[in-house]
Amino acid sequence: MTRKTISSTAFPPPLSIEEVKKSRRPLRNINKEVAKNIKPLDKLAVEITNRVGTMGFFLVILVWTVLWLGWNFLAPKALQFDPPMAFVFWLFISNVIQILLMPLIMVGQDILGRHAETRADHDLNVNVRAEEEIEVILRHLEYQNAILLVMMKKLGIKIEKTLRKTKG
């Protein structure tokens, strides 16, 4: 049978694999593209955000606080440098750290959020492309089904009878 005979059964011939491959766009490496466009100061903000958001950083701050407060509670009065209950110097240093880290973390999170959005857009494009290729496969299956039906008809095989035999 020729393509022309089958296509007249209301199923146009599907795209060939070569035609599908020609229409493909090459995949992009989004991570490299985003990394190339990040400025040095933004990279620093991302690095700080990544470091501050770890248990290691939390433990460093916790140990520093416990040592500071413990020393100033338990050391002899002559060796205490930040008097208990006020802890003015400790509060000052803690506030400076917070004031400096807060905007840096926000900048880093903004950059990481934009990167995540770019990756999500890329994932959507990949999924749409996959859906288009699945559609091509389904068209091929429909086309093959049409060919089989035409062949069975020409051979005089009753389709309903054959389908009942395969079910039962």
Residue, then its C-alpha position, 0 to 999 in steps of 0.5 A: m500500500t502506498r501513503k496516498t491510499i492510506s491517507s485517503t482514509a482520513f488520517p494524514p501521514p504523520l511527520s517522520i522522525e527526521e522531520v521531528k528532529k529538524s524542527r527541534r531547537p537545541l536544549r539550553n543550559i539555563n544554569k550556565e546562562v544565569a551564572k554568566n549574567i550574575k554580577p560579582l556583587d550578586k554572586l557574593a550576596v548569593e554565597i552569603t545567603n547560601r552560607v548563612g542559611t546553613m546549620g553550620f552558621f546557626l551553630v557558630i552563632l549559638v556557640w558564640t552567644v553561649l560562650w559570650l553570655g557564659w563568660n560574662f555570667l560566670a567569669p570573675k567580675a574583674l574579667q567580665f567585659d559585658p556586664p550581665m543583664a545589660f549585655v550592651f556590647w553583645l546586643f550591639i554586635s548582634n544588631v550590626i550582624q543582623i543589619l548587615l545580613m538582612p539586606l544581603i540575604m534578601v538580595g541573595q534570595d531575590i537572585l535565587g528566586r529569579h534563577a528558579e523562575t528561569r529554570a521553571d520556564h525552561d522546564l515548561n518549554v521542555n515539557v511542551r516539547a515533550e508533549e508535542e513529540i508524544e502527539v507525533i507518536l500518537r499520530h503514528l499509532e493512529y496512522q498504523n491503526a488506520i493501515l491495519l484496519v484497511m488491510m483487514k478490510k481488504l483481506g475480508i477479515k471482520i473487525e468486530k469478530t476479531l475484536r470479540k475473539t481477542k477479548g474473550 
